[in-house]
Amino acid sequence: MDCRKKKAINITLTVIFIIALVLFILTFSIGLPIYCRFFYYIQIKTLKMEEHTGWSYSTIKAAYDDVLNYLTLPNRPFGTGELKWTEEEAAHFADCKVLFNLNLAGMICSGAVTLALVLLNKFKVITLMRPMGHRAYLLSAIVALALPLIIGALAAINFDKAFVIFHAIFFPGKTNWTFDYATEQIINVMPQEFFMNCAIIIGVGLIAFSAALITADLVLWRKEKNTAEKNESAG
């Protein structure tokens, strides 16, 4: 294969790798509060949901489990345990299910692409480029950190406005993303504090994942640089 053509292919695959890894880091982090249900169970006590709602721990937990089973498992009917629900609530969670499925599909596809490219690079079928001597995953980690930090900063300034913008972008014209606490019971066991804590867990997961990649690259980069300097001195 012509060297120029091979280099162009490697550059293209490196860009794909960077994008795929960014998407995997983001979707994996978003999945943390979704699939780690104990995170919610802890908050039943810490947010004093029993006191605020008058329902028992088991009732609240069962309602949440029913909703999460519907959102994350195939062919599950919508339900909220012993709590009452309305058609508006069911329609809202049907929208959420679309987003959950998109996140899962993005995580699986981006993870598969990332792993495939890592293996192809390892077995020297392709060569992932190394910008300025650093591994491509360093750029992925930096981008993955930058995007949510910008979004998080905007949300921190005005969480409600950020929520409205999100709703307008993904579900324009729909009104089932606002709830009446008096008639729609499930929202009482999913208070705003819970969602803000979810955002914190997502941020922590993203920062930890990205920091691990950045640290790994810098350690390896420094090690290679020291080795090169020793070889140069010996020569």
RODO-2510 file (C-alpha; in nm, 4 decimals, decimal comma):
residues 235
     n   res          X          Y          Z
     1     m     0,0000     0,0000     0,0000
     2     d     0,1191     0,3512    -0,0830
     3     c     0,2738     0,5159     0,2306
     4     r     0,0674     0,8317     0,1856
     5     k    -0,2551     0,6347     0,1567
     6     k    -0,1628     0,4202     0,4591
     7     k    -0,0907     0,7315     0,6651
     8     a    -0,4249     0,8842     0,5651
     9     i    -0,6049     0,5657     0,6726
    10     n    -0,4215     0,5627     1,0059
    11     i    -0,5070     0,9287     1,0677
    12     t    -0,8736     0,8620     0,9870
    13     l    -0,8844     0,5588     1,2173
    14     t    -0,7156     0,7580     1,4933
    15     v    -0,9838     1,0278     1,4677
    16     i    -1,2524     0,7573     1,4793
    17     f    -1,0805     0,6066     1,7842
    18     i    -1,0726     0,9435     1,9635
    19     i    -1,4409     1,0103     1,8916
    20     a    -1,5463     0,6553     1,9863
    21     l    -1,3563     0,6693     2,3152
    22     v    -1,5042     1,0107     2,4015
    23     l    -1,8522     0,8688     2,3388
    24     f    -1,7753     0,5598     2,5467
    25     i    -1,6471     0,7657     2,8408
    26     l    -1,9585     0,9859     2,8323
    27     t    -2,2123     0,7033     2,7943
    28     f    -2,0363     0,4856     3,0530
    29     s    -2,0443     0,7726     3,3039
    30     i    -2,4113     0,8423     3,2319
    31     g    -2,4820     0,4724     3,2879
    32     l    -2,3373     0,4735     3,6407
    33     p    -2,6452     0,6112     3,8243
    34     i    -2,8747     0,4165     3,5895
    35     y    -2,7339     0,0688     3,6412
    36     c    -2,5983     0,1079     3,9959
    37     r    -2,9348     0,1017     4,1682
    38     f    -2,7872     0,1011     4,5173
    39     f    -2,7036     0,4665     4,4502
    40     y    -3,0777     0,5402     4,4603
    41     y    -3,1477     0,3069     4,7529
    42     i    -2,8998     0,4995     4,9699
    43     q    -3,0769     0,8248     4,8916
    44     i    -3,4133     0,6990     5,0091
    45     k    -3,2720     0,7502     5,3589
    46     t    -3,0339     1,0418     5,3019
    47     l    -3,2994     1,2528     5,1263
    48     k    -3,5597     1,1481     5,3866
    49     m    -3,8078     1,0329     5,1226
    50     e    -4,0036     0,8265     5,3767
    51     e    -4,0645     1,1330     5,5910
    52     h    -4,1522     1,3586     5,2971
    53     t    -4,3887     1,1136     5,1270
    54     g    -4,5279     0,9016     5,4106
    55     w    -4,4461     0,5826     5,2180
    56     s    -4,2254     0,3024     5,3492
    57     y    -3,8748     0,2238     5,2275
    58     s    -3,9966    -0,0953     5,0577
    59     t    -4,2787     0,0891     4,8773
    60     i    -4,0420     0,3568     4,7451
    61     k    -3,7785     0,1009     4,6443
    62     a    -4,0360    -0,1167     4,4654
    63     a    -4,1701     0,1852     4,2750
    64     y    -3,8210     0,2837     4,1621
    65     d    -3,7342    -0,0750     4,0642
    66     d    -4,0516    -0,1005     3,8554
    67     v    -3,9668     0,2198     3,6696
    68     l    -3,6027     0,1196     3,6142
    69     n    -3,7025    -0,2266     3,4940
    70     y    -3,9269    -0,0597     3,2370
    71     l    -3,6523     0,1816     3,1316
    72     t    -3,3643    -0,0657     3,1073
    73     l    -3,5159    -0,4058     3,0239
    74     p    -3,6953    -0,5083     2,7028
    75     n    -4,0664    -0,5819     2,6882
    76     r    -4,1435    -0,4611     3,0404
    77     p    -4,4744    -0,2809     3,1006
    78     f    -4,4652     0,0543     3,2725
    79     g    -4,5421     0,0426     3,6432
    80     t    -4,4690     0,2206     3,9706
    81     g    -4,5230    -0,0524     4,2277
    82     e    -4,7986     0,0452     4,4705
    83     l    -4,7939     0,4091     4,3614
    84     k    -5,0515     0,5558     4,1274
    85     w    -4,9499     0,6808     3,7845
    86     t    -5,1093     0,8763     3,5018
    87     e    -5,0923     0,8468     3,1243
    88     e    -4,8808     1,1631     3,1189
    89     e    -4,6257     0,9964     3,3454
    90     a    -4,6238     0,6844     3,1293
    91     a    -4,5660     0,8974     2,8190
    92     h    -4,2831     1,0827     2,9953
    93     f    -4,1036     0,7620     3,0877
    94     a    -4,1566     0,6272     2,7366
    95     d    -3,9515     0,9272     2,6196
    96     c    -3,6923     0,8508     2,8859
    97     k    -3,6741     0,4898     2,7664
    98     v    -3,5737     0,6160     2,4219
    99     l    -3,2882     0,8141     2,5769
   100     f    -3,1794     0,5218     2,7948
   101     n    -3,1736     0,2901     2,4932
   102     l    -2,9758     0,5451     2,2931
   103     n    -2,7212     0,5746     2,5731
   104     l    -2,6864     0,1954     2,6001
   105     a    -2,6530     0,1565     2,2231
   106     g    -2,3938     0,4348     2,2160
   107     m    -2,1966     0,2729     2,4983
   108     i    -2,1967    -0,0721     2,3351
   109     c    -2,1133     0,0530     1,9831
   110     s    -1,8457     0,3007     2,0926
   111     g    -1,6939     0,0416     2,3269
   112     a    -1,6828    -0,2166     2,0475
   113     v    -1,5205     0,0288     1,8034
   114     t    -1,2663     0,1409     2,0647
   115     l    -1,1735    -0,2170     2,1564
   116     a    -1,1485    -0,3245     1,7922
   117     l    -0,9119    -0,0375     1,7073
   118     v    -0,6999    -0,1030     2,0173
   119     l    -0,6614    -0,4682     1,9166
   120     l    -0,5837    -0,3825     1,5532
   121     n    -0,3200    -0,1384     1,6738
   122     k    -0,1757    -0,3936     1,9187
   123     f    -0,1371    -0,6556     1,6464
   124     k     0,0063    -0,3917     1,4093
   125     v    -0,2713    -0,4189     1,1526
   126     i    -0,3103    -0,0409     1,1844
   127     t    -0,1126     0,2310     1,3602
   128     l    -0,2937     0,4754     1,5847
   129     m    -0,1208     0,8112     1,5525
   130     r     0,0483     0,9735     1,8514
   131     p     0,0036     1,3540     1,8432
   132     m     0,3117     1,5238     1,9913
   133     g     0,4323     1,1862     2,1155
   134     h     0,1218     1,1237     2,3285
   135     r    -0,1261     0,8428     2,2854
   136     a    -0,4544     0,9194     2,1139
   137     y    -0,6562     0,8437     2,4252
   138     l    -0,5088     1,1526     2,5924
   139     l    -0,7051     1,3700     2,3491
   140     s    -1,0179     1,1612     2,4137
   141     a    -0,9840     1,2188     2,7881
   142     i    -0,9337     1,5933     2,7456
   143     v    -1,2359     1,6293     2,5149
   144     a    -1,4498     1,4072     2,7414
   145     l    -1,3632     1,6348     3,0341
   146     a    -1,4162     1,9614     2,8484
   147     l    -1,7636     1,8936     2,7045
   148     p    -1,9517     1,8143     3,0289
   149     l    -1,7601     2,0787     3,2228
   150     i    -1,8966     2,3411     2,9857
   151     i    -2,2476     2,1937     3,0017
   152     g    -2,2221     2,1475     3,3798
   153     a    -2,1142     2,5085     3,4282
   154     l    -2,4173     2,6280     3,2340
   155     a    -2,6480     2,3948     3,4281
   156     a    -2,4997     2,5101     3,7597
   157     i    -2,5824     2,8690     3,6724
   158     n    -2,9470     2,7858     3,6039
   159     f    -3,0428     2,4166     3,6404
   160     d    -3,4088     2,4729     3,5548
   161     k    -3,3285     2,6672     3,2372
   162     a    -3,0790     2,3992     3,1303
   163     f    -3,3516     2,1368     3,1805
   164     v    -3,5964     2,3369     2,9680
   165     i    -3,3386     2,3714     2,6881
   166     f    -3,2671     1,9967     2,7012
   167     h    -3,6379     1,9207     2,6767
   168     a    -3,6874     2,1634     2,3876
   169     i    -3,4024     2,0074     2,1889
   170     f    -3,4907     1,6400     2,2362
   171     f    -3,8684     1,6515     2,2777
   172     p    -4,0004     1,9709     2,1141
   173     g    -4,3674     2,0388     2,1613
   174     k    -4,4167     1,7811     2,4379
   175     t    -4,5516     1,8873     2,7770
   176     n    -4,5088     1,5624     2,9720
   177     w    -4,1772     1,6655     3,1278
   178     t    -4,3416     1,8702     3,4018
   179     f    -4,5248     1,7034     3,6889
   180     d    -4,7916     1,7831     3,9441
   181     y    -4,6657     1,6665     4,2832
   182     a    -5,0234     1,6425     4,4114
   183     t    -5,1547     1,3968     4,1507
   184     e    -4,8466     1,2270     4,0021
   185     q    -4,6872     1,0238     4,2786
   186     i    -4,3685     0,8863     4,1253
   187     i    -4,2081     1,2307     4,1009
   188     n    -4,2286     1,2528     4,4815
   189     v    -3,9745     0,9711     4,5108
   190     m    -3,7507     1,1207     4,2419
   191     p    -3,6880     1,4714     4,3764
   192     q    -3,4654     1,7274     4,2077
   193     e    -3,1926     1,6594     4,4661
   194     f    -3,1745     1,3007     4,3417
   195     f    -3,1184     1,4126     3,9820
   196     m    -2,8579     1,6643     4,0927
   197     n    -2,6777     1,3829     4,2783
   198     c    -2,6979     1,1736     3,9620
   199     a    -2,5262     1,4576     3,7764
   200     i    -2,2541     1,4619     4,0438
   201     i    -2,1970     1,0850     4,0110
   202     i    -2,1794     1,1165     3,6340
   203     g    -1,9249     1,3962     3,6717
   204     v    -1,7164     1,1995     3,9228
   205     g    -1,7173     0,8927     3,6995
   206     l    -1,6203     1,0960     3,3961
   207     i    -1,3397     1,2782     3,5785
   208     a    -1,2053     0,9532     3,7281
   209     f    -1,2100     0,7727     3,3913
   210     s    -1,0483     1,0643     3,2097
   211     a    -0,7930     1,1245     3,4857
   212     a    -0,6885     0,7583     3,4724
   213     l    -0,6288     0,7831     3,0969
   214     i    -0,4387     1,1110     3,1283
   215     t    -0,2232     0,9746     3,4100
   216     a    -0,1479     0,6539     3,2192
   217     d    -0,0422     0,8479     2,9109
   218     l     0,1774     1,0931     3,1033
   219     v     0,3488     0,8130     3,2971
   220     l     0,4215     0,6150     2,9796
   221     w     0,5232     0,9289     2,7900
   222     r     0,7655     1,0278     3,0658
   223     k     0,9068     0,6754     3,0846
   224     e     0,9660     0,6662     2,7092
   225     k     1,1261     1,0105     2,7192
   226     n     1,3643     0,9039     2,9982
   227     t     1,4558     0,5878     2,8082
   228     a     1,5259     0,7882     2,4929
   229     e     1,7429     1,0334     2,6867
   230     k     1,9439     0,7478     2,8440
   231     n     1,9961     0,5839     2,5061
   232     e     2,1043     0,9144     2,3590
   233     s     2,3534     0,9683     2,6457
   234     a     2,4871     0,6123     2,6095
   235     g     2,5309     0,6596     2,2364
***
